[in-house]
Every structure is written in C-alpha cells, then in structure tokens.
Amino acid sequence: MARAAADRRRSAGPVSAEERAEVLRGIMADLRLAALPFVAQARVEETARHWLADGRAEEEDEAAFAIGEALALALDVALFAPSASGTTAIDRLARQHRPADADERAALDALRRAAFRVLRVEGPDPRGGHRLLDLATGERLRLLDPSFPAGREGLALAARLAPVGDDAVVAAGPITPLDDAALEVARARMRPGGKGLTNPNRCAEAVYRHVVRFGGPRIAGLNRPPEGERWDFPFAPEDGPVHATAFAWAEAATEAGSDVEPPAEEVRAVRELAGEPDVHEALAGLVAARQAEDAALAAAYERVLTIQVETIERRAALGLAVGAVSLDAFADRLRRAVRDGRVPPEAEAALQAVRARVRASGLGRRDRPADAELDKVLARIQALRAKTVDRGCTEEEAIAAAGKVAELLDRYGLSLGEVELKDQACEGFGVDTGRRRFGPIDDCIPAVGAFCDCRVWSEKAADGQIRYVFFGLPADVAGARYLYELVERAFATETDLFKRSELYAGHRSGDRGSATRSFQTGLAHGIARKLDELHRRREEAVRAETGRDLVPVKEGVVEDELAKLGLRFHARGGGRGRYVLPEAYEAGQEAGERFEYRPGIGEARGAGTGG
C-alpha cells in the first residue's frame, strides 16, 4: 500500500528539497495507516470520547469537526506512546515491515524519530518553507509544507515533526494551533534552560485534551478550510479502519458505479468493527460527509453503519456476551448528547433510519420457519433429556444417548435436500458453566461440537464465568446442548462413583484432590475419543448407505452464517499440560472408553448397570 502510494507521488520525479519532503510526507501518512493494527483502537476511541465528554458545546456545523479532531489527536498520542517495553506502534511496524525502496526506508526512519514539539511561527524561510522556533529547546526548524498558510507570524503551534534533512522537518501528524491557555498547559511541562519537555508524550496528551475540551484558534488553511473554499472533511483514511474502509468504498463507487458491491472479505472486516466506538465513528463520518455534500462518501459510511447495525442485531439474537452492544442504550446516550448540544441532531436521525431499515429488511434477525419434521426432532431430543439428564446418567448412558441423538440428526438431515439445508437459518445457544476456571470437562467440548456438526467457542460473561456457545443448524444445536448436559451429568455421576472406589480410598487425603482431577482428565479424554470415533463411523455409514455427505453442506451453511457475526476467534493456549496420577487417570480413561455404541437408552442402561 505504501509502495503504490509512493509510486504515484514520485511519478513527476522530485528534484527539490520541497518536492522530496512532500514524497516523504505522503509515505509517512501511509505508514501511519499501516501502523493502525499495532494500536488499541478501542483505547483511542475511549480517549477521544473522554476528552469530548466535558468539552465545549459546538455549533452544529462544528460538531463533526470536533469529533474528527478529537480522534485524530488521540490517535497521534497512541501511535507514539511507548509501551511497557519501551516500543511504540511505529517501532512495532518497523520490525515487521520491509521497506520497498530507499524513499520508504527514509520515511520510516524519519517517522520513528518524529518528536512532539511546542512551536512559534517566526515567518517564511528564505530557502523555502516556514521558520519555526521550538519553545522548549530554542531550536530553529524549517517546516516544508506547501499548504501551510502565510502570514501567521507569532502563532503558537503543537505538532509532531519528523526530520527530513539538516534543519528541515515535515509534519508527521496534525498541526494544532494553540491559544494562550493551551500554551500555558505546555509551558508547565517544559524543563528550564531550554532542556526540552519533561515528557513529550504526556505533554501532547495534556495539550490535546485542553484543545478538545476548551477549543483553540481556528486558522483558515491550517485547521480550517481556506477562505472561500468548501468545508474540508474532518476525517482521513489514516484515522482508523472505519474511515479507511469508507474512503476505499467511496473511491470504488466513484470509479465503478454506485451499485458496486464491496469484496466479501472487506464486508467481513467491517463486521469485526461492530463495537460501540466503531459505530460512533461510522455515524460521525456519515453526518460529516452529508454536511460536506459528498454523496459517494456519505453512501459509503452509511453502508458501513448498516453492516455494523445488522451485525449487532445478529449477535443480540444469539445472546452473545462477546461483542455485545445495546443499540437502545447507545441511542439513549446519543439522544442526551444531541440534547446537550454535543452532537448534531442529524446523527440521531441517521441512526434511527439505519436501524429501521435493518429491522424492516430482516437483515439482523431470521425467524425459523415452521418445520413439522424439525419440531418432531426437537421434541424427541427433549424427551431424551428428560430420561437422562434430569435424573442423572453414567458415562455409558451418555454415550448411548449420543448415538440416539446422532441417529435423529442424521435421519432429519437426510430428509432434506441440499437446497433446503442451505436455506435453514443457523441458531446459537449459550451454555453457562457456572465456573470461572477451565477444568478437565472442557476437553470434551470440541468433540461435542464436532459430533453435532456445530461450531463452538468459549466466552467470558460479564461476571467472569465461562460460557460456551454452540452455533449451527437448529436440530444440531439442540443436539449439542443436550449432549453437553449429558457429559456434564456423566462427569458428576462417574466422579461420585470414583470417590467411593477403593482406588480413591487408597490415596492419602492430601492426594485425593489430585486423584479426582486425574480421573476426570482421563474421563474427558476417553469421552472425547469415543465421540470422535462415533462421529467418524457416522459419516462413513451415511456415505456408504446414501452416497451423500451432509458435513460439507452443513459446514458451508454454518461458516457463511458465522461470518455475518463478525467474530474474531483466538485459540486458547494449552498451557504446560496437566500433572496426573497415572492410576487415577487410567481409571477415568477406561470409564470413558470401555463402552461400545448402544442403539437405545434402555439397552444401554441394562448393559451398563448390570441389571
């Protein structure tokens, strides 16, 4: 991306210091955008929101700019704030990014050396550019920026400047005019004797916070549009992924027509940006684009916002804890902000219109159509639950019941054509474990999900408790829920039997907790292996008897629906492994593996209990 942009800028062949500075400044803008993945975007938005919360009331035509200014300044702080290890987002980008050529290498080096400075404009430099005085060090610098307005001698500024040769610098971020009050905030953080700022990043944060809250000079051609020209748009692609996406979609629509559909991977990326701060950015961009009368950009922001709202509605329909956003609560806060004069009324109207359109189209929620055969399957699964889970079951009974569930699911799946399968709406069900720590039983969860052709993931509820979500076709989700409850009951039953065994009694009291955990670990591994084996045999039997393979069709449906939730999954680390007592572990493993498939609950019970 940076290389392509730089190539366009270099096409005329820079020959002067000013032209070369422009090339490097353009590459730096691309590099700032490339560094966004190394910044906690939520923290940027939270910082901007905090600065705006107690700020001045803006006129309607200034409100969108105030939001854009706050986000730009908060992002500048985040990009250059050192982490606990002392590295910045730009440093982390430099470690992973290979410069395409000498210009990009020079731009990256200059960006890493960029420093926040408090300055005063002295006037034009005879060599070109403008002469600036660093008020904290006494240095004189030459700013090379053709858009910098003339006649601003004596103006105080805050800016992050990157060196591009001798005393020449370019702005590596926003240039912010300061009034006397903001300048005093900066002076309080200057070392005496021209020794610089005590902490440049802390100074930047303090100055920016003051400017957002209390305002500052509005300079035509600097932080306002030049006299007589149309209002400049307050956001840029480097202000975050929401804005980068909207700009890219607007450009594509301008080139290829307004009906062009964005690539599926870009839509999925927007679904991952469905948190409250992201919605706030899309809404602010939409209002600003309409105020700027940029139809293409407004349409792009509206499309982003629509996808976000639809994704939030889908997550709410599943009751997901991860990524949950209350649009009603968000709308209430927006209404109060409009009432207090902090947000233009157009923002509230735009959100209402998008929500109404999503509801009317049914994009966010899909009701399950009437299906008599599916209702029968769900009723049978519920009846099995009443016979086993509700009154406890052993591991053998759990495995037998799993076989019965598999038979029901396969029979129902084979009764549907491929088109009917693909037309089904996926569902999700959350299982609350009541635990805050992972344990041996959790080793069974992937096997339970796979056995029922479901995707499964864990999430932490608001109270810190572990929650599992099974996601798939309705009958499969019902089967997974039931099977999880069976495993949970089997764990309780088999653990109770183990604690009454001679093996358990033979351990010293201090080792009995370890013995129990070892037994449960073995039990989990045995059950998981058994379920995996049953699942493999099921697939082979269905293919041999019918010539059909339901799994790929189901997987396609589930993956397509899952993509609409905009979730980003992370594999849970396995840790160092568990220390187990061999005999207890083997006893649990045997309990999980010694039984073969039984076709019915009654037969399994007779074989397992010995009458």
N, C-alpha and C positions, 0 to 999 in steps of 0.2 A: 504494500500500500504506500509506504513512504517512498519507495523507489519510483513508482509510477507517477506520483505527485511531483517528485523532484525532477523527473524527466521532463514533465510538462513545463515546469518553471525554467529549466535550463535550455529550453528549445531555442531561445533567442541568443544564447551564448553570453553570459555575463562577462563584462570586461572591466568595470569599475568596482571600487570598494562598495559603493551603494548597491549595485546590482548583485554582487556576491552576497552581501548582507541579506538582501531580500530572498535569495535562494536558500540560505541557511535558516532564515526565519520561517520560511514555508515548510522546510523539512522538520524543524523543531515542532511546529504545530502538528504535523503528522505523528511525530514521535510521542508527543503528549497524549494523543489519542490512542496510540499503541500501548501506552503505559496504563491505561484505564483498568485492565484486568488485575493489575497489581495494587489497586486502591480499593478499600472497603467502601463501595458505593453508598451503602446504607448510612455509613458514618458521615459521608459528605452531605447527604440529604438531611440527616438529623442536625448537623451543624448549621446548615442554611436555615432550616426551619426554626431552630433555636434563636438564631440571630434575628429572624423576621418576626418572631412572636411578640417581642416587646418594642417593635420598631415604630417608625412614624407612619401615620395614615397617608396613603398616596392617592393622588387623583387617579381616576380610572385609567387614563392613558399612560400612567407611570407605573401602575401596579405590576404589569407583566415584566417591565424592565427591572423593577426591584427584585422580583423572584429570580430573573436571569442573572442579575448582578450578584446576588447572594450565592447562587450555585457556582458561578464562575470563581468567585473569591474563595469559597470553601474548598473547591477542587484544587485551586492553586496551593492552598495550605496542605492538603492531603498528599499531593504529588511530591512535595519536597519535605514532608515531615519525616524525620528519621524514626525507624522502628526501634524496638528494644536492642536489636543487634547493631544499630547504627546505620542501616541502609535505608535509602528512600525508594519510592516506587520507580524512579528513573534509574537508580542503581540496579534494581532487580530486573528492569527491562534490559539494561546494558549487558547483564550477564547472559541473557538468553537470546538477544537479538544480534544477528550478524549483519553489520552494515554492508549495503550493496556496493558502495564506492567511497572514494575519498571525501566527497562532499557530505555524505551521510555520516561517515565516521567523524568528521569535524563538527557536524551539527550535534551529534550525540555527546561528544566530549564537551562542547560548549554548554549544552543543556545540563549536564551533570555539574558544571561549575557555576551555573546560574545562581545569583545571590539576591536576596531581598534587600532593597535599599530605600532609604528616605531621601528625597532629592529636591532641589530647587532649580527651575529653568533659568539659565543665565542669558540665553539668546542664541542666535544662529552661529554655527561654527564656520569660519571661512573655508575650511576644507570640505564642507558639506555636512548636513545633519544639524543637530542642535547640541549646544554645550550644556551639560548638567553638572551641578555640584552635589556631591554626596554629603549630606549634613552630618552624618555620623563619623565620617573618616576624613573629610576635607578633600577627597579625590575629585578630579575633574574628568568627566567622561563625555564621549561623543556618541549621542544616540543617532543611529541610522534608521530612520523610519519616514518614508515619503508621505505618509498620511498624518504625521504629527502636525498640529495646527501652528501657524506662525503667530507671532505677537503675543506670546504667553510668558514673557519675562517676569520673573518673580513668583510664578505659580509653584506651589509645593505639590509633590507627587509621591506616591508609593508604587514601586514596580519591582518586578524580579527581572534582572538584566543578565544577559549571557554575553560573555566576551567573544568578539569575532576578529580580533587583531589589534595590537597596540592598545590605544585607549578607546577603540570603537566597541560599541555594545548594541545589542538589539533586545527588544522586549520579549521575554520568554513566557509571557502571561499577560493578564490585564494590567493596564496603566490606570491608576486611580488618583484623581485629583483630591487634595486634602484642604480642608479649611483650617482655621487656627486651632479649633478644639481637637481635631483629629491629629494635627501636628504635635500638639502637647502630649497626646497619648504616646506618640512615637518618641518624643524627646525624653519622656520619663524612662525610656529603655535604652538610652544612649550612654556609653561609658564616657567619662570626662577625658579631655585631652585628645579628642579625635581618634579614640581607640575602637570605634565601631559600636555595633549594637550588642547588648548583653546576651541576647538570644534572638537571632534574626527570625526564626520561625514563630516564637512566642510573640514577638513584636508584630509580625504580619497578621497573626490571628487577632491580636488586640486592636490593631488599626482597622482591619477589615470589619470586625464586629462593630466598632464605633460607626464606621461609614454606613453599614447596612441599617443600623438602628436609628441614627440621627441625620443621615444624609450628608451631602458634601457638594462642592461646586459642580455644576452641570456645564461642561465645556463642549461647545459645538466642534465637531471634528475629532473629539477625543473620547468622551464617554457619552456623547450625544451626537445625532447626525449633523453634518454640515448645514449651515444656513441655507434655507430654500430647498433642501433635499428631503426625500421621503424618510419617515422614521425607520431607523435601522433595526433589524430583527435582533432581539436581545440574546438569542441562543446561537450556538455554533455546534457543529458535529462533535468537537472535542469536549463539549460539556457533559458528555455521558452517552451510554449506549442507546437510551431512548431517543435522544436528539440525533445521534449518528444514523440510526435506523430511519427516522422520519426524513432526514435530508436525503438519504440514499433512495428512499421510495419516491420522494417528490421528484428527484432528478430522473429516475427511471420512467415515471409517469409523463414527465415533460418530453422525454425523448421518444417513448414508445406508445404513448396514449394513456388516457386516464383509466382505461379498463384493464391495464396490465396487472396480472396477479404476481405478488412477490414470491420468491422461491420458498418452498416448504421449510427449508432449514432456517430461513430468516423469520418466518412466522413462529416456528417453534422457539427460537431465541427470544422473541417478544413475549411469548407465554411464560418464559422463565423470569421476565421482568414484570411480574404481576403483583409486586408488593405495594403497599400504600405509598411509599416515596416515589416509586416509578409511575404510579397513576397520577400523582401530583405533578410530576414533570411533564407527562403527556398532556395533561389538562392545561397546564400553563403554556406549553408550546402551541396547543390548539388555539387558545384565546389570543396569544401574541400574533400568530400567523393570520388570524382573521382581522385583527386590528391593523396589521401591516398590509392587508388586502392581497396576500399571497395565496391564491386559491389552491395551487398544487401542494404547497407545504401544509396548508390547513387540512386538506383532504388526507395527506399522509399521517399527520398527527391524529386525526380522527380515526383513521384505520387502526393505528397503534392502540389508541384508547379503547376502541371497540373490542379488539382482541384481548386486551387486558381484562375488561369487564366480563367478557364471556368466560375467560379462564377462571376468574374469581367465582363466578356463579357455578361453574362446574365443580370446583373444589368444595364450595359450600354444600352442593347437593350430596357430596360424598361424606361430608362431615370431617374433612381432613383438618388435622391440627397444624401440619406444616404448611406454611404459606397462606394461612387463613387470614382473610381481610374482611371486615364487616363494612360493606358498602353503605349500609344505613348509617353506621357511626361516622364513616368518612363524610357522608353527605351532611350530617348534622354539624360536624366541625366546619365544613365548608360554608354552610349557611351562616354560622356565627361569624366567620371571617368576613363574609360579604356584609353582614350587618354592621361589623366594626370598621368597615372601610378598608380592610387589609387586602381584599381580593375583589376584583371586578364582578358584577352580577352575571356577566356573560359566562363565567366559569361554572356557576351553579346551573345555569340553563343548559350549558353544553353537556354536563354530566347527566342531568335528568333526561335529555334527549337520547343520549347513547344508551343509558340503562333501559329506557322504554323500548328502544329498537331491539336490544338484545332479548328482552322479555317477549316482545311480540313475535320475533322470529324463532323463538325456542332454541337459540344457539347455546345458551348456558345450561339448560336442563332438558333431558329427554325422558319423557314418561314411558314406562314399559307398556307396550300394547297388550291387549288381552290375548292370552295364550292358554287355552284349556289344558293342553298337554304339559306345559311348563308348570302350571298350578298343581297338577297332579304330582309331578316330580317333587316340588317343594313340599307338598303335604306329606309325601312318603318319607322324605328326609326328616321332617319334623316328627313324624311318628317314630322313626328310628331313634331320634334324640330322646323321646320320652321313655323308650325302653332301655336306654343305656346310660346316657349322660346324667339324666335326672336322678338315677338311683345308684350311680357308681358302676365302674366296669374295670375288668382286668385288662392287661395288655393284649391277651388273646382275643377277648371280646372286641377290643378296639380294632385290631387287625381284621377280624371277621366283618365288623360293621363297615370298615373301609372298603372291603371287597363288595359289599352290597351297594354302597354309595357309588362305587365305580361302575357297577352294572347299571344302575339307574341313569347315571350321567351318560354313559356310552349309548344306552338304548335311546335316550332322548336326543342325543346329538346325531345319531344315525337316522332318526326320523325326519331330520331337517335337510333340505337341500343346501347347497353351498351359498346360494343367494339368500336364503332365509337365515343362515348362520351369520352372514356378513351384515344383515340388516338388524341384528339384535343390538340393543343398547347395553353397554357394559355397566356394571354396578360395582360398588365397593362397600366393604364392611369393615369397621374398625373393632378390633378385639382389645379391650382394656385388660392388661395383665395384673394390675394392682401392684406391680413391682417397679422399683427404681434401678435395679441392677439386673444385668443379664445372668442367666443361670443355665444349667445343663439342658433344660427343656427347650431352650431357644435353638438348640442344634437340630431340632425336629422341624422347625418352621419352614425352611426352604423345601424340604421333602413334602410337607403338607401342601404347600402352594403348587409345586410341580405335579403332585398326584392329581390335583383337581384342575390342572391347566390354568392356574391363576398366577398373576404377578403378585408378589408380596414384599412389603417393606416395613421397616420399623420407624417409628417417630416418637418423639418425646412430647407428652401432653404439657399443658401449662403448669401442672403441679409436679412435673419431672418424672411422671410414671411412664413406663414403656407401653407403647401401643402398637399393635400390628394391624396393617391394612391389607386385606385380600381384595384384589381387583381382577375382574374378568366377566364372563357371561353370567347371567343371573343364576342359573342352576349350578354352575361351577362354584360361584361364590358361596351359595348356600351349602354346598358340599364341603367346601374348605372350612367354613365356620363350624360346621358340625364335627368335622374330623379333628380340628384343633381342640374342641371341647372334649372329644373322646381321648385324645392324647393327654390332655390336662388331667382328666379323671383317672386315666390309667396310671399316670405318674403318682397320683395320690394313693391309689389302691396298692400298686406294686411297692411303693416306698413303705407303706404301712406294713405290708407283709414282710418286707426285708427287715424292718425294725423288730419283728417278732421272731426272726430266724436265729439259729444257733451261730451262724457266721457273724451276725451283728453283735450278739451277746459275747462272742469270743474276743472282741476288741476292748481294749482299755477304754474307760469313759472319756478320756481326753482325745481318743482317736475315732470316736463314733461319728462325730460330725464329718470328718474326712471320709469315713467309710460310706456314709449316706451319700455324700456328693459323688464319690467314686461310683457307687451303684447307679445313681441317676445319670451320670455321664455315660456309662456303659449301656443303660436302658435307652437313652436318647439315640446313641449311635446304632443300636440294634433296631429300634423302630424306624429310624431314617433309612437304614439299608433295606429293611423289609418293604417300606413304602416305595422306594426307588425300584426295587425288583418287581413288585406288583405292577407298578406303572409301566415298566418296560414290557412285561408279559401282556398287559392290556393292549398296548399299542400293536404288538406283534399279532395278537389274536384278532383284533379288529381288521388289520390289513389283510390277514390271511382269509378271514371269513367274508369280507365285503369288498375288498380291493380299494377301500377308501382310507384316507389318512386325515383324521379330524384335526390333529395337532397343528399342522402348519396353517390351516384356515383359521383356527381359533387364535393362534399366535398373531396372525396378521390383523385380525379384528382388535385384539387387546392392545397391541402396540400402537395402532392408529388412534384408538381412543385415549391411551395413556399419554400420547404426545400432546393431546389437547389440554392436559392438565398442567403442562409447563413445569414439571418437577425435575429436579436435578438430583440424581442418586449418587451416593458415595458408599463404597464397600466398607463394611465395618471390619476393623483390624482384628485379626485372630489372636493377638496377644502372644504370650510366651508359651501357651499350651497349659493344660491343667495337670497338676500332680495328682495321681490317683493311687489308691491302694489296689494292687493287682487283683486280689481275690474278690474284693467287692465289685470292682469294675467288671470282671468276667461274669460275676453273678448277674449283674444288670444287663450285660450284653446277651447272656443266654436268655434272660427273660424277654428281651426284645427280638430274638432270632429263632427261638425253638419252635414256634408255631407256624404251620402252613396255612395257606388260604382256606377259609371255610366259606361255603356259599351262603349261609344263612345264620342269623343270630341264634336260633335255637340249637342248631348243630354245634356251633362253636361253644356255646355255654356248656353243653353236655360233655364235650371233649375236654374243655379247659378246667372244669371244676371237679371232675371226677364223680359227677352224679350228685 
